[in-house]
């Protein structure tokens, strides 16, 4: 990262401020920390004051590294002790300290030391190294006294402290931990950190409009088209919009609120307009955009250069794959909302694609403005309104639900030990990697290389059952086919995180080097776990799990706390859920640097063992088990006493919490695993493996799908169920006939897919929606984030944009196939045959093979 920070003066004192980000300044060759001071709402930029330098490790002795000593950029090579967790002993390593991070890695050829010799810890970003070494935690408060950084803990209310004692210490099951006291101390440190107040963060949302080009998006790298509008929305009630008067464009009427200031600039004053926007941007510590990494910020940066605005006046600087601010912190919400963990666990999959419009519609109930005109046909005030509304939506995505997103980012930064802007851009595996690296450094442990971990798992793995899987997943118990009334679904709360904690699973504890631990076998595998030391992963995941289950879940419901406190504990609970749900997955994901297959395999093996043992317990208590899937059991009509017996046994024997998840009025199980249908007492229909809800499903199928669910929700008895089967068959047959007769309106046949990148970026394989997009490019501009609506047609290329298609071109057979596959979960679980419903002869042999 090339940042020019000449003007950063040395700070002698700073009031308590929250550490929010870190970067590297190329001029002074030092780390720079960014602190947010909640009172003045300003950022303090702090340059390293201890002369910290980049380094890496080698297993070669210093005298074997003499050839490196000759280099100007190598400052020192000396022997140092690090703890090797895999071998469970201290080892000697050579520490190579250099003047510049690029000397270690990041350049081609032998300039980078890691390309010349085998190194350890050479692929960590320098500013991350800096945070780990100084034990600095992003999201925590610090002050500066006499030019030194000092930790500062804000006061936590007595009530919360008492709750920690009563909710947590009485429930923390530290018995299963090898070092129970160490574990309790760890939990306590987490609670202190996560209970620190979260300040209101001053921020500005920025959105720009650029002169349209027919058929293509203006390229931000070249930035040759004029910026026509800049929308600015600030958290302190700041609302402003700058508009360039373009040739031949009418002014129109002002539809904006009177508090929103609109400033017009003459056509030759674009440079002045951008300069004025830059002045405002510099006043805000945080800037939020939607896809600003790829478009708004690089465009403004390069356009400013093109117009001759001095680099020192430009608040931005560009990195390889993102844009940021020299002084402030930039959050690109497009990256945040397209993070699967946020989408699924924080926002319960309320949105299915990641455009500003879709996310705003789902979370805010608001949309982008659509004047039904091409962009160059809008009046100046319409352009102003359109651009300001985008900036407003972007801002509100950070402020809705009591600033939920900003709070989540702060809490996850505290857990992941990572700059807030990185949290907003990176996936959950990066957060967990950073947290584990921090804990390694804190304990002076060497971070192992991927190859070392791979070597340890060679030749010791059991056979994976599924092709392409490296280890067996969760247990799926054969379903008992048919319709069952009064079904209770029991769920193992945080099953895998619980197992990781209770069974001490970590890359260094599974297959540890101690002979006498080999007795500690993992059922169903040839692995064992350590009984001498707490594993690092086990401590971290276990403590976070206990905090969430025993503490934050209850705190977030505590009536006596203020709304603000309760909101914070709800957010913490959600953030922990996001991380815990991913924690097991990353252990078995090849992209994860501490990926160790035996640990992942041990986790699922213990999970399978736990469920099988629990099923045996159910049967011995006289409970009929209908179906089991990974971490849940479907049981038929149990009594309260029977349920309690099973819950107590699971806790006693396996250290896991079993709880009632939901109760179905009736449940239909098919002979296919992971494919069932259940209706709750309230009439809500759950269909497992539901494709009818996917966003790209054509509206006519979606409508039919929901009609069928409605029929099912009304069933009370077995007789009702038979009637429902008949009604469902009739509805499908009617719809099928309409498809074949081409009687369904075109807009109900559309597949809607959002472009995750520009059509020109697809080179190898061209998916169907891109074929449609390329046809559209002949009549209008198509860019990343646009929604493409297309129809399946008979002739090549097989698809057509809805606005260009005709009824007679529809490929009815393709729609029938799609309808069959979408409704299959309902029809197969009810033992209905699609062809029979449609009055077709049953197919046989090859014909059936191709049809399926």
C-alpha positions in Angstrom: 0.0 0.0 0.0 1.5 3.3 -1.1 0.4 6.0 1.2 1.9 9.5 1.5 1.6 10.5 5.1 4.3 13.2 5.3 1.9 15.4 7.3 1.3 12.9 10.1 2.8 14.7 13.2 3.9 12.7 16.2 1.1 12.6 18.7 2.0 13.0 22.4 -1.4 12.5 23.8 -4.8 11.2 22.7 -8.1 10.8 24.6 -9.5 7.2 24.8 -10.2 6.2 21.2 -11.1 3.0 19.4 -8.5 1.4 17.1 -10.3 1.0 13.7 -7.7 0.3 11.1 -4.0 -0.1 10.2 -2.0 0.3 7.1 1.6 0.7 5.9 3.2 4.0 5.0 5.8 3.6 2.2 7.5 6.9 2.8 8.4 6.4 6.5 8.5 2.6 6.0 6.4 2.1 9.1 3.0 0.9 10.2 0.2 3.5 10.7 -2.7 3.0 13.0 -6.1 4.8 12.7 -7.9 5.6 16.0 -11.5 6.9 16.1 -12.2 9.4 18.9 -15.9 9.3 19.7 -16.2 12.7 21.4 -14.7 14.8 18.5 -15.7 12.1 16.0 -12.2 12.5 14.4 -9.5 10.0 13.3 -6.1 10.1 14.9 -3.3 8.7 12.6 -0.5 7.2 14.6 2.9 6.2 13.2 4.9 3.4 14.8 7.1 4.7 17.5 9.1 1.6 18.5 11.0 1.0 15.3 9.2 -2.3 14.5 10.4 -3.9 11.3 9.2 -6.7 9.0 10.6 -10.2 9.5 10.2 -13.9 8.7 11.7 -17.1 10.0 13.9 -19.9 8.6 14.9 -23.3 10.0 18.4 -22.8 8.5 21.0 -21.6 11.0 22.3 -18.0 10.7 25.6 -19.1 9.3 23.8 -21.0 6.5 22.1 -17.7 5.6 25.3 -15.7 5.2 24.5 -15.0 1.5 21.5 -12.9 2.7 23.6 -10.8 5.1 25.2 -9.2 2.0 21.9 -7.6 1.0 21.3 -3.9 1.9 17.6 -4.6 2.8 18.5 -7.3 5.4 19.1 -5.7 8.8 19.7 -8.7 11.0 19.7 -12.5 11.2 19.7 -14.0 14.7 18.6 -17.2 16.4 15.4 -17.1 18.4 13.2 -19.6 20.3 9.7 -20.3 19.1 7.2 -22.9 20.4 6.4 -25.6 17.8 2.8 -26.7 18.7 3.0 -29.7 16.4 6.1 -31.1 18.1 5.0 -29.7 21.5 8.5 -28.2 22.2 10.6 -25.1 21.9 12.7 -25.0 18.8 15.5 -22.7 17.4 14.6 -20.6 14.4 16.5 -17.9 12.5 14.7 -14.6 12.5 15.4 -12.5 9.4 14.6 -8.8 10.0 14.4 -6.5 6.9 13.9 -2.9 6.1 10.9 -3.2 3.8 8.0 -5.8 3.6 8.7 -6.3 -0.1 12.1 -7.8 0.8 10.2 -10.7 2.3 7.5 -11.2 -0.3 5.4 -9.6 -2.9 7.9 -9.1 -5.7 8.8 -11.5 -8.4 12.2 -13.3 -8.6 14.9 -13.4 -5.9 14.1 -9.9 -4.6 11.7 -11.6 -2.2 13.4 -13.8 0.4 10.5 -16.3 0.5 11.3 -17.1 -3.2 14.9 -17.9 -2.4 14.7 -20.0 0.8 11.9 -21.9 2.7 10.4 -19.4 5.2 7.8 -19.3 7.9 5.3 -16.5 8.5 6.3 -14.7 5.4 2.9 -14.4 3.8 1.2 -12.2 6.5 0.5 -8.6 5.7 2.9 -6.3 7.4 0.3 -4.2 9.3 -1.3 -7.5 10.5 2.1 -8.6 11.9 2.4 -5.2 13.6 -1.0 -5.6 15.3 -0.3 -9.2 16.4 3.2 -8.4 17.8 2.0 -5.4 19.8 -1.1 -7.4 20.9 -3.3 -4.5 19.6 -6.9 -5.4 19.1 -9.0 -3.5 16.5 -12.3 -2.3 18.1 -10.6 -1.9 21.5 -10.0 1.5 23.2 -6.5 3.0 23.7 -5.1 6.3 24.7 -1.7 7.9 24.0 0.2 9.1 27.0 3.6 10.7 26.7 3.8 9.5 23.1 3.1 5.8 24.0 0.0 3.7 23.3 -1.8 2.5 26.5 -4.8 0.2 26.7 -7.9 1.8 28.1 -11.0 -0.2 29.2 -14.3 1.7 29.4 -16.4 1.0 32.5 -18.9 -1.9 32.1 -22.1 -1.7 34.2 -22.1 -3.7 37.5 -25.3 -5.5 36.3 -23.5 -6.9 33.3 -20.5 -8.0 35.5 -22.9 -9.8 37.8 -24.6 -11.4 34.9 -21.3 -12.6 33.7 -20.7 -14.3 37.0 -24.2 -15.8 37.4 -24.8 -16.8 33.7 -21.4 -17.8 32.8 -19.3 -19.1 35.7 -22.1 -21.3 36.9 -22.5 -22.7 33.5 -19.0 -22.7 32.0 -18.3 -26.4 31.6 -14.5 -26.1 32.0 -14.3 -29.7 33.3 -13.8 -31.0 29.8 -10.8 -28.7 29.3 -7.3 -30.0 30.2 -6.5 -26.6 31.7 -9.8 -25.4 33.2 -8.4 -22.2 34.8 -6.7 -21.2 31.6 -10.0 -21.7 29.8 -12.0 -19.6 32.3 -9.4 -16.8 32.1 -9.8 -16.8 28.3 -13.6 -16.6 28.5 -13.3 -13.7 30.9 -10.9 -11.8 28.6 -13.4 -12.3 25.7 -16.3 -11.0 27.8 -14.4 -7.9 28.8 -13.5 -7.1 25.2 -16.9 -7.8 23.7 -18.8 -5.8 26.4 -16.8 -2.6 25.7 -19.3 0.0 24.4 -19.6 0.7 20.7 -19.4 4.3 19.7 -21.6 6.0 17.1 -19.4 6.3 14.0 -19.5 9.4 11.9 -19.6 8.5 8.3 -20.4 9.8 4.8 -22.0 7.7 2.0 -20.9 8.6 -1.5 -22.4 7.8 -4.9 -21.5 9.1 -8.3 -23.1 9.2 -11.8 -21.1 9.3 -15.0 -22.1 10.3 -18.5 -23.6 7.3 -20.2 -21.8 5.5 -23.1 -24.0 3.5 -25.4 -23.4 -0.2 -24.9 -20.6 -0.1 -22.3 -19.8 1.0 -18.8 -17.3 3.9 -18.5 -14.0 2.4 -17.5 -12.8 3.8 -14.1 -9.2 3.2 -15.1 -9.4 5.6 -18.0 -12.2 7.8 -16.6 -12.7 9.7 -19.8 -16.4 10.5 -19.4 -17.5 13.4 -17.2 -18.8 12.9 -13.6 -22.4 14.2 -13.9 -23.5 14.0 -10.2 -22.0 13.3 -6.7 -24.5 12.3 -4.0 -23.3 12.8 -0.3 -25.2 11.6 2.7 -23.7 12.0 6.2 -24.6 10.5 9.6 -24.7 14.0 11.2 -27.6 15.2 9.0 -25.3 16.3 6.2 -27.2 16.0 2.8 -25.8 17.4 -0.4 -25.8 16.7 -4.1 -23.6 18.2 -6.8 -24.9 18.2 -10.4 -23.1 19.1 -13.6 -25.2 21.0 -16.1 -24.8 18.9 -19.2 -25.5 20.2 -22.7 -29.2 20.3 -23.8 -30.4 18.9 -20.4 -33.5 20.7 -18.8 -33.3 21.6 -15.2 -36.7 20.1 -14.4 -38.5 20.4 -11.0 -37.0 19.8 -7.6 -38.6 16.8 -5.9 -36.0 16.6 -3.1 -36.6 17.5 0.5 -35.8 21.1 1.3 -33.0 20.2 3.7 -31.1 18.5 0.8 -28.8 21.1 -0.7 -28.4 20.9 -4.5 -25.5 22.7 -6.1 -25.3 23.0 -9.9 -22.0 23.4 -11.7 -21.5 24.7 -15.3 -20.3 22.2 -17.8 -16.7 23.5 -17.7 -16.6 23.4 -13.8 -16.4 19.6 -13.4 -12.9 19.9 -11.8 -14.3 22.4 -9.3 -17.2 20.1 -8.5 -14.9 17.1 -7.8 -12.6 19.3 -5.7 -15.5 20.5 -3.6 -16.6 16.9 -3.0 -13.1 16.0 -2.0 -13.1 18.7 0.6 -16.2 17.2 2.2 -15.0 13.6 2.0 -11.9 14.6 3.9 -14.0 15.8 6.8 -15.5 12.4 7.5 -13.5 9.6 9.3 -15.5 6.8 7.5 -16.7 6.7 3.9 -19.3 4.1 2.7 -20.1 3.2 -0.9 -21.9 0.4 -2.8 -19.3 -1.1 -5.2 -17.0 1.9 -4.6 -13.9 -0.4 -4.7 -14.6 -1.2 -8.3 -16.3 1.9 -9.6 -17.0 5.1 -7.7 -13.6 5.6 -5.9 -11.3 4.6 -8.8 -13.4 6.7 -11.1 -13.2 9.8 -8.9 -9.5 9.2 -8.3 -8.5 8.8 -11.9 -10.9 11.5 -13.2 -9.3 14.0 -10.7 -5.9 13.1 -12.0 -7.1 13.6 -15.6 -8.5 17.0 -14.7 -5.2 18.0 -13.0 -6.3 18.0 -9.4 -3.1 17.6 -7.4 -2.4 14.2 -5.8 -2.1 15.9 -2.4 -5.7 17.2 -2.7 -7.0 13.7 -3.6 -8.3 11.9 -0.5 -8.1 8.4 -2.1 -5.4 6.0 -3.0 -5.7 2.8 -5.1 -4.6 -0.7 -4.1 -4.6 -3.8 -6.3 -8.2 -4.8 -5.7 -9.7 -2.0 -3.6 -9.7 1.7 -3.1 -9.2 3.4 0.2 -8.7 6.8 1.9 -5.3 8.2 2.9 -6.7 9.3 6.2 -10.2 7.8 6.6 -11.6 4.3 6.4 -13.5 3.1 3.3 -16.2 0.4 3.6 -17.6 -1.0 0.3 -20.9 -2.5 1.3 -21.2 -4.5 -2.0 -18.4 -6.6 -0.7 -20.0 -6.9 2.8 -23.5 -7.9 1.7 -22.2 -10.4 -0.9 -20.3 -12.1 1.9 -22.2 -15.4 2.4 -21.8 -15.4 6.1 -23.4 -12.0 6.5 -26.1 -12.9 4.0 -27.1 -16.2 5.7 -26.4 -15.7 9.4 -26.6 -12.0 10.0 -29.5 -11.2 7.6 -31.2 -14.6 7.5 -31.0 -14.8 3.7 -33.6 -12.1 3.2 -31.9 -11.2 -0.1 -30.7 -13.6 -2.7 -28.7 -11.3 -5.0 -26.4 -8.5 -4.1 -27.4 -5.4 -6.1 -28.1 -2.2 -4.1 -31.7 -2.4 -5.2 -32.3 -6.0 -4.1 -30.5 -5.7 -0.7 -32.3 -2.3 0.0 -35.7 -3.8 -1.0 -35.1 -6.8 1.4 -33.7 -5.0 4.4 -35.1 -1.5 4.1 -38.3 -1.9 2.1 -37.0 0.8 -0.2 -35.8 0.8 -3.9 -33.7 2.7 -6.4 -35.7 5.4 -8.3 -36.9 4.3 -11.7 -38.1 7.1 -14.0 -38.6 4.6 -16.9 -36.2 6.7 -19.0 -32.6 6.3 -20.3 -30.1 8.0 -18.1 -29.3 10.7 -20.7 -33.0 11.6 -20.9 -33.3 12.7 -17.2 -33.6 16.3 -16.2 -30.9 17.7 -13.9 -33.2 17.5 -10.9 -34.1 13.9 -11.7 -30.4 13.0 -12.0 -29.9 14.7 -8.6 -32.8 12.8 -7.0 -31.6 9.5 -8.5 -28.0 9.9 -7.3 -28.9 11.2 -3.9 -31.4 8.3 -3.4 -28.5 5.8 -4.1 -26.3 7.5 -1.5 -29.2 7.5 0.9 -29.9 3.8 0.5 -26.2 3.0 0.9 -26.2 5.1 4.1 -29.4 3.5 5.5 -27.9 0.0 5.0 -25.5 1.0 7.8 -28.0 2.8 10.0 -31.2 0.6 9.9 -32.0 -1.5 13.0 -30.0 0.8 15.4 -26.8 0.8 13.3 -26.8 -3.0 13.2 -24.2 -3.3 10.4 -21.7 -0.8 11.9 -22.0 -2.6 15.2 -21.5 -6.0 13.6 -18.4 -4.8 11.9 -16.9 -3.5 15.1 -17.7 -6.7 17.0 -16.3 -9.0 14.3 -13.2 -6.8 14.1 -12.7 -7.3 17.8 -13.0 -11.1 17.4 -11.0 -11.4 14.1 -8.3 -8.9 15.3 -8.5 -7.3 11.9 -9.0 -3.7 10.5 -12.7 -2.9 10.1 -12.2 -2.2 6.4 -10.7 -5.6 5.9 -13.6 -7.3 7.9 -16.0 -5.5 5.5 -14.2 -6.9 2.5 -13.0 -10.4 3.4 -14.7 -13.7 4.1 -15.1 -15.5 7.4 -12.2 -17.8 6.8 -9.9 -14.7 6.8 -11.4 -13.5 10.1 -10.7 -16.9 11.7 -7.2 -17.1 10.2 -6.4 -13.7 11.7 -7.8 -14.6 15.1 -5.7 -17.8 15.2 -2.5 -16.0 14.0 -3.0 -13.4 16.8 -3.3 -16.2 19.4 -0.2 -17.9 18.1 1.9 -14.8 18.3 0.5 -14.0 21.8 1.9 -17.3 23.0 5.2 -17.1 21.0 4.1 -20.1 18.9 5.4 -20.7 15.4 2.6 -20.5 12.8 2.9 -23.8 10.8 3.1 -23.9 7.1 0.4 -25.5 5.0 2.8 -28.1 3.7 3.7 -29.2 7.2 0.1 -29.8 8.0 -0.5 -31.6 4.7 2.5 -33.9 5.4 0.9 -34.9 8.7 -2.3 -36.0 7.1 -0.8 -38.0 4.3 -1.7 -41.7 4.4 -3.7 -41.4 7.7 -7.1 -40.5 6.4 -10.1 -42.9 6.4 -11.9 -43.4 3.2 -14.3 -40.6 2.3 -17.7 -41.9 1.3 -18.7 -39.2 -1.2 -16.8 -38.7 -4.4 -14.7 -35.5 -4.4 -15.0 -35.2 -0.6 -11.8 -35.6 1.3 -13.6 -36.8 4.5 -17.0 -38.0 5.5 -19.6 -35.4 6.4 -22.4 -35.5 8.9 -24.7 -38.5 9.4 -28.0 -38.7 7.5 -30.3 -41.4 8.9 -32.6 -43.2 6.4 -36.0 -41.5 6.6 -39.1 -43.5 7.3 -41.2 -42.8 4.2 -44.7 -41.5 4.4 -46.8 -39.0 6.3 -46.3 -38.6 10.1 -48.4 -36.5 12.5 -47.0 -34.8 15.7 -43.3 -34.7 14.8 -40.8 -32.9 17.1 -37.5 -31.8 15.6 -34.7 -31.9 18.2 -31.6 -29.9 17.4 -28.0 -30.1 18.7 -27.1 -26.5 19.5 -23.8 -25.5 17.9 -23.0 -29.2 17.5 -19.6 -28.9 15.8 -18.3 -26.0 17.9 -19.4 -28.0 21.0 -17.5 -31.1 19.8 -14.4 -29.0 19.0 -14.4 -27.7 22.6 -15.4 -30.9 24.5 -13.1 -33.2 22.5 -10.1 -30.8 22.4 -9.9 -30.7 18.6 -7.2 -28.6 17.0 -4.5 -29.1 14.3 -1.9 -29.8 17.1 -4.0 -31.9 19.4 -5.5 -34.4 16.8 -2.7 -37.0 16.3 -0.5 -35.2 18.9 3.1 -36.5 19.4 2.5 -38.1 22.9 2.5 -41.9 23.0 0.1 -42.2 26.0 -2.6 -40.0 24.3 -3.1 -42.6 21.6 -5.5 -44.3 24.0 -7.8 -41.3 23.6 -9.3 -42.6 20.3 -11.8 -40.7 18.1 -14.6 -43.2 17.4 -14.9 -44.4 13.8 -11.4 -43.1 12.8 -7.7 -44.0 13.3 -7.1 -40.6 15.0 -6.6 -39.7 18.7 -6.7 -36.4 20.6 -4.4 -34.9 23.2 -5.1 -35.2 26.9 -2.2 -33.1 28.1 -2.8 -29.6 26.6 -5.8 -27.5 25.5 -5.7 -27.1 21.7 -5.7 -23.6 20.4 -8.7 -24.0 18.1 -10.5 -25.8 20.9 -9.9 -23.0 23.4 -10.9 -20.2 21.0 -14.0 -21.9 19.5 -15.0 -23.4 22.8 -14.8 -20.1 24.7 -16.8 -18.2 22.0 -19.4 -21.0 22.0 -19.8 -20.8 25.8 -20.1 -17.1 25.7 -22.8 -17.2 23.0 -24.9 -20.0 24.5 -24.6 -19.3 28.2 -24.2 -15.5 28.3 -25.1 -13.3 25.3 -28.3 -15.2 24.4 -29.7 -14.5 27.9 -28.2 -11.0 28.2 -29.9 -9.9 24.9 -33.3 -10.7 26.5 -32.6 -9.2 30.0 -35.4 -6.7 30.7 -33.4 -4.6 33.2 -30.7 -3.5 30.8 -31.1 -0.4 28.6 -32.2 -0.9 25.0 -28.8 0.1 23.8 -27.1 -2.5 26.0 -29.6 -5.2 24.9 -29.0 -4.2 21.2 -25.2 -4.6 21.7 -25.6 -8.1 23.2 -28.0 -9.2 20.4 -25.4 -8.0 17.9 -22.6 -9.8 19.8 -24.7 -13.0 19.8 -25.2 -12.7 16.1 -21.6 -12.0 15.3 -20.6 -15.1 17.4 -23.2 -17.1 15.5 -21.6 -16.0 12.2 -18.2 -17.1 13.3 -19.1 -20.3 15.1 -21.2 -21.5 12.1 -18.1 -21.1 9.9 -15.5 -22.3 12.4 -15.8 -26.0 11.7 -16.2 -25.5 7.9 -12.8 -23.7 7.6 -11.0 -26.5 9.4 -11.9 -28.7 6.5 -11.6 -26.1 3.7 -8.5 -26.3 1.5 -8.3 -22.6 1.2 -7.7 -22.2 4.9 -4.0 -21.9 5.8 -4.4 -24.0 9.0 -6.4 -26.7 7.2 -5.8 -30.1 8.7 -7.9 -32.9 7.4 -7.7 -35.3 10.5 -9.2 -32.5 12.7 -12.1 -32.0 10.3 -12.6 -35.7 10.0 -12.5 -36.1 13.8 -15.2 -33.4 14.1 -17.7 -35.1 11.8 -16.9 -38.6 13.1 -17.7 -37.5 16.7 -20.8 -35.8 15.3 -22.0 -39.0 13.7 -21.1 -41.0 16.8 -23.1 -38.5 19.0 -26.2 -38.8 16.8 -26.1 -42.6 16.6 -25.7 -42.9 20.4 -28.6 -40.4 20.9 -30.8 -42.4 18.5 -30.0 -45.6 20.6 -31.0 -43.6 23.7 -34.3 -42.5 22.1 -35.1 -46.1 21.2 -34.4 -47.4 24.6 -36.6 -44.6 26.0 -39.4 -45.8 23.7 -39.2 -42.9 21.3 -39.6 -43.5 17.5 -36.9 -41.8 15.5 -38.2 -41.0 11.9 -35.2 -39.3 10.4 -31.8 -37.7 11.3 -29.7 -35.1 9.5 -26.3 -33.9 10.6 -27.4 -32.1 13.8 -31.1 -32.7 14.1 -33.5 -35.6 14.9 -37.1 -36.0 13.9 -39.0 -37.9 16.6 -42.6 -39.0 16.6 -45.0 -37.8 19.3 -42.7 -38.0 22.3 -43.8 -37.1 25.9 -42.1 -34.3 27.9 -40.5 -36.9 30.2 -39.0 -38.8 27.2 -37.6 -35.6 25.7 -35.9 -34.6 29.0 -34.3 -38.1 29.4 -32.7 -37.7 26.0 -31.6 -34.1 26.6 -29.9 -35.0 29.9 -28.2 -38.0 28.4 -26.7 -36.0 25.5 -25.2 -33.5 27.9 -23.9 -36.1 30.3 -22.4 -38.5 27.7 -21.3 -36.2 25.0 -21.2 -32.6 26.5 -23.6 -31.3 23.9 -26.9 -29.4 24.3 -29.9 -30.9 22.7 -33.0 -28.7 22.4 -36.5 -28.6 20.7 -36.2 -26.8 17.4 -39.7 -27.0 16.1 -42.9 -29.1 16.2 -44.6 -30.2 13.0 -48.4 -30.8 12.8 -47.4 -33.3 10.2 -44.3 -34.2 8.2 -43.9 -36.0 4.9 -40.7 -37.9 4.4 -39.7 -39.2 1.0 -37.2 -42.0 0.3 -34.6 -39.4 -0.6 -32.3 -38.0 2.1 -32.4 -34.3 2.8 -35.8 -34.0 1.1 -38.8 -33.6 3.3 -41.8 -31.4 3.9 -43.1 -30.3 7.2 -46.1 -28.1 8.3 -45.8 -26.4 11.7 -48.8 -26.1 14.2 -49.2 -22.5 12.8 -49.5 -23.7 9.2 -46.0 -22.7 8.1 -44.7 -25.0 5.4 -41.0 -26.0 5.4 -39.7 -27.7 2.3 -36.1 -29.0 2.7 -33.8 -28.3 -0.3 -36.3 -25.7 -1.5 -35.6 -24.5 -5.1 -39.0 -22.9 -5.7 -38.0 -19.9 -3.7 -34.8 -19.1 -5.6 -34.7 -15.6 -7.0 -34.1 -16.7 -10.6 -37.1 -19.1 -10.7 -39.7 -17.9 -13.3 -42.7 -16.2 -11.6 -45.3 -18.6 -12.9 -43.5 -21.6 -11.2 -43.0 -19.5 -8.1 -46.7 -18.7 -8.0 -47.7 -22.3 -8.5 -45.1 -23.4 -5.8 -46.7 -21.1 -3.2 -50.2 -22.2 -4.2 -49.2 -25.9 -3.5 -47.7 -24.9 -0.2 -50.9 -23.2 0.7 -52.9 -26.4 0.0 -50.5 -28.4 2.2 -50.7 -25.8 5.1 -54.4 -26.6 5.5 -54.1 -30.3 6.0 -55.1 -31.5 9.5 -55.8 -35.3 9.0 -54.8 -38.2 6.7 -58.1 -37.7 4.8 -57.2 -34.1 4.2 -53.8 -35.2 2.9 -55.3 -37.5 0.3 -57.6 -34.6 -0.9 -54.6 -32.3 -1.0 -52.7 -34.8 -3.3 -55.6 -34.7 -5.7 -55.8 -30.9 -5.6 -52.0 -30.5 -6.1 -52.1 -32.9 -9.1 -54.9 -30.8 -10.7 -53.1 -27.5 -10.2 -49.9 -28.9 -11.8 -51.8 -30.5 -14.7 -53.6 -27.2 -15.4 -50.4 -25.2 -15.3 -48.6 -27.8 -17.5 -51.3 -27.5 -20.2 -51.0 -23.7 -20.2 -47.2 -24.0 -20.7 -47.6 -26.4 -23.6 -50.3 -24.2 -25.2 -48.0 -21.1 -24.8 -50.7 -19.3 -22.9 -48.5 -18.0 -20.1 -47.5 -14.2 -20.4 -43.9 -13.6 -21.3 -43.1 -11.7 -18.1 -44.2 -14.8 -16.0 -41.7 -16.9 -17.9 -38.6 -14.8 -17.2 -35.5 -16.1 -15.4 -34.0 -13.1 -13.5 -30.3 -13.2 -12.8 -28.0 -10.4 -11.6 -24.7 -9.7 -13.3 -21.9 -10.3 -10.8 -19.4 -8.9 -13.3 -19.5 -7.1 -16.7 -20.5 -9.3 -19.7 -17.1 -8.6 -21.3 -15.4 -10.3 -18.4 -16.9 -13.7 -19.3 -14.5 -15.3 -21.7 -14.2 -19.1 -21.1 -17.8 -20.2 -20.5 -20.7 -18.0 -21.4 -23.7 -18.7 -19.1 -27.2 -18.2 -20.4 -27.9 -14.9 -18.7 -24.7 -13.5 -20.3 -25.9 -14.6 -23.8 -29.1 -12.6 -23.1 -27.0 -9.7 -21.8 -24.9 -9.6 -24.9 -28.1 -9.3 -27.1 -29.2 -6.5 -24.8 -25.9 -4.6 -25.3 -27.0 -3.8 -28.8 -29.7 -1.5 -27.5 -28.5 -0.3 -24.1 -25.7 -0.2 -21.6 -25.3 -3.3 -19.4 -23.1 -3.2 -16.3 -22.2 -5.3 -13.2 -25.1 -5.4 -10.8 -27.8 -5.1 -13.5 -30.6 -7.6 -13.5 -31.1 -9.6 -16.7 -34.5 -11.0 -17.5 -34.6 -13.6 -20.2 -36.8 -16.3 -21.8 -35.8 -19.8 -22.9 -36.4 -20.1 -26.7 -36.4 -22.9 -29.3 -33.6 -21.7 -31.6 -30.0 -20.7 -30.9 -28.6 -19.3 -28.7 -31.5 -20.8 -26.6 -32.3 -17.6 -24.7 -33.6 -14.1 -25.5 -34.0 -11.0 -23.3 -37.7 -10.7 -22.4 -38.0 -7.3 -24.2 -36.9 -8.9 -27.5 -38.8 -12.2 -27.3 -42.0 -13.3 -28.9 -44.6 -15.8 -27.6 -44.2 -18.3 -30.5 -40.4 -18.7 -29.7 -41.0 -20.1 -26.2 -39.4 -23.5 -25.6 -42.3 -25.2 -23.8 -40.3 -28.5 -23.3 -37.5 -26.6 -21.4 -40.1 -24.9 -19.1 -41.8 -28.2 -18.4 -38.5 -29.7 -17.4 -37.7 -26.8 -15.1 -41.2 -27.0 -13.6 -40.7 -30.7 -12.9 -37.3 -30.3 -11.3 -38.6 -27.3 -9.1 -41.7 -29.1 -7.9 -40.0 -32.4 -7.5 -39.4 -31.9 -3.8 -43.1 -31.6 -3.3 -44.2 -34.3 -5.7 -41.6 -36.9 -4.7 -42.2 -36.5 -1.0 -46.0 -37.0 -1.7 -45.3 -40.0 -4.0 -46.7 -38.3 -7.0 -45.3 -39.0 -10.5 -45.0 -35.9 -12.7 -45.7 -37.8 -16.0 -48.8 -39.4 -14.6 -50.1 -36.0 -13.4 -49.6 -34.7 -17.0 -51.1 -37.8 -18.5 -47.9 -38.9 -20.2 -46.9 -42.6 -20.5 -44.3 -43.7 -18.0 -40.8 -43.7 -19.6 -38.5 -46.6 -19.6 -34.8 -47.4 -20.1 -32.7 -44.9 -21.9 -35.5 -42.5 -22.5 -36.0 -42.2 -18.7 -32.3 -41.8 -18.2 -32.2 -38.8 -20.5 -35.5 -37.3 -19.2 -34.1 -37.3 -15.6 
